[in-house]
Amino acid sequence: MPEEENGNQTTEQQIDEPEAEEAESQDDLLKRLKYLQAEYENYKKRTAKEMQVFTEYSYQKIFSTILPVVDDLEKAGDTIKDEEDANGVKMIYNNLLETLRNEGLEEIGAVGDDFDPFKHECVSQVENGEMESNKIAEVIQKGYSFKSKVLRPSKVVVVKNEVKEEGNDEDNRDRSGDD
């Protein structure tokens, strides 16, 4: 009888081994499936991000190409003598600018704003007692940005007031001569 029991155990072990192998195989397949699902999700996110970057780059390229036309329309509206024609050009200019703004284009720099070298290009400096130093006194050419990226900096005139020294000039000359 002991041999029969031993034989039965061997048969049970032989039956359990394929079940264990099958369970391990299923676990491996499940892990692989989860890995592939995660890879696919990462792929979708990466391609969506790449598409967004490509789209933004395309907008920037188009906007940069259109900006000279926008400038020309603005100048034309200001220089045309016939009021009716000037109003028509200004209407086209405003419609175009509004459309570009709706797509994310923003103007940079207005008179009275602080000068920012990352957004503005200083073409000249002037003294102005009515404004603080480092403020924009005049915008020569409008600048534009898209999604916080500067497409073209504003060309501006910046206020640079002289700092007045306290005391009279004679006292200052006397002090400088003592050195």
C-alpha positions in Angstrom: 0.0 0.0 0.0 2.7 2.5 0.7 3.7 2.3 -2.9 0.2 3.2 -4.0 0.2 6.3 -1.8 3.6 7.2 -3.1 2.3 6.8 -6.7 -0.8 8.9 -6.0 1.4 11.7 -4.6 3.5 11.6 -7.7 0.5 11.8 -9.9 -0.9 14.8 -7.8 2.4 16.6 -8.1 2.5 16.0 -11.8 -1.0 17.5 -12.0 -0.2 20.4 -9.7 3.0 21.4 -11.7 1.2 22.2 -15.0 -1.4 24.2 -13.0 1.3 26.1 -11.2 3.1 26.7 -14.6 -0.1 27.8 -16.1 -0.8 30.2 -13.2 2.7 31.6 -13.6 2.2 32.0 -17.3 -1.0 33.8 -16.7 0.7 36.1 -14.2 3.4 36.8 -16.7 0.9 37.5 -19.4 -1.1 39.8 -17.1 2.1 41.7 -16.2 3.0 42.0 -19.8 -0.5 43.2 -20.7 -0.3 45.9 -17.9 3.1 47.0 -19.1 1.9 47.3 -22.7 -1.2 49.3 -21.6 1.1 51.7 -19.7 3.4 52.0 -22.7 0.4 52.7 -24.9 -0.9 55.4 -22.5 2.6 57.0 -22.4 2.7 56.9 -26.2 -0.7 58.7 -26.5 0.4 61.4 -24.0 3.8 61.9 -25.8 2.2 62.2 -29.2 -0.5 64.6 -27.9 2.3 66.7 -26.4 4.3 66.6 -29.6 1.3 67.6 -31.6 0.6 70.5 -29.3 4.3 71.7 -29.6 4.0 71.3 -33.4 0.8 73.3 -33.5 2.2 76.1 -31.4 5.3 76.2 -33.6 3.1 76.5 -36.6 1.1 79.3 -35.1 4.3 81.1 -34.2 5.6 80.8 -37.8 2.3 82.0 -39.3 2.0 84.9 -36.8 5.6 86.0 -37.5 4.8 86.0 -41.3 1.6 88.0 -40.8 3.0 90.7 -38.4 4.5 92.9 -41.2 1.1 92.9 -42.9 -0.6 93.9 -39.6 2.0 96.8 -39.3 1.3 97.9 -42.9 -2.5 97.9 -42.4 -2.0 100.0 -39.2 0.2 102.5 -41.0 -2.1 102.6 -44.0 -5.1 103.4 -41.8 -3.2 106.3 -40.2 -1.9 107.8 -43.4 -4.8 107.5 -45.9 -6.3 111.0 -46.4 -9.8 110.0 -47.5 -11.7 109.3 -44.2 -13.9 106.7 -45.8 -11.0 104.7 -47.1 -9.1 105.1 -43.9 -12.0 103.8 -41.9 -12.3 100.8 -44.2 -8.6 99.9 -43.7 -8.8 100.5 -40.0 -11.8 98.1 -39.8 -9.9 95.4 -41.7 -6.9 96.0 -39.4 -9.1 95.7 -36.3 -10.8 92.6 -37.5 -7.5 90.9 -38.4 -6.0 91.9 -35.0 -9.0 90.6 -33.2 -8.8 87.3 -35.0 -5.2 86.9 -34.2 -5.9 87.8 -30.5 -8.6 85.1 -30.4 -5.9 82.6 -31.5 -3.6 83.7 -28.7 -1.5 86.6 -30.1 -0.8 89.3 -27.5 0.6 92.8 -27.9 3.6 93.7 -25.9 4.4 97.1 -24.3 2.3 100.2 -23.9 3.3 103.8 -23.0 3.8 104.0 -19.2 4.7 100.3 -18.8 8.0 99.3 -17.2 10.8 98.6 -19.6 11.6 94.8 -19.7 14.6 93.9 -21.8 13.1 90.5 -22.5 10.1 92.0 -24.1 11.3 95.4 -25.3 14.1 96.7 -27.5 15.2 100.2 -26.4 15.9 102.3 -29.5 16.3 105.6 -27.7 16.2 107.3 -24.3 14.6 110.6 -23.4 14.2 112.7 -20.3 10.7 113.3 -19.1 9.9 115.0 -15.9 6.3 113.7 -15.9 7.3 110.0 -16.0 9.5 107.8 -13.8 12.8 106.5 -15.2 12.7 103.1 -16.9 9.1 103.6 -18.2 8.1 103.4 -21.8 7.7 106.9 -23.2 6.8 105.9 -26.8 6.3 102.7 -28.8 8.0 102.9 -32.2 6.9 99.4 -33.3 4.5 97.1 -31.5 5.8 93.8 -30.3 3.9 90.6 -30.0 3.9 87.3 -28.0 2.2 84.0 -28.3 1.8 81.6 -25.3 4.3 83.7 -23.3 6.9 83.5 -26.0 8.1 86.7 -27.6 7.6 86.6 -31.3 8.9 90.2 -31.8 10.0 92.6 -29.1 8.5 96.1 -29.0 10.8 98.8 -30.2 10.4 101.6 -27.6 11.7 104.9 -26.3 12.5 104.7 -22.6 12.5 107.5 -20.0 15.9 108.0 -18.5 15.8 110.9 -16.0 19.1 112.3 -14.6 19.5 111.7 -10.9 20.0 115.1 -9.2 22.6 115.2 -6.5 21.6 116.8 -3.3 23.5 119.9 -2.1 24.8 122.7 -4.3 27.5 122.3 -7.0 30.1 124.4 -5.2 30.1 122.0 -2.2 30.5 119.1 -4.5 33.4 120.7 -6.3 35.1 121.5 -3.0 34.8 117.9 -1.8 36.2 116.5 -5.0 39.2 118.8 -4.8 40.1 117.6 -1.3 41.0 114.1 -2.6 
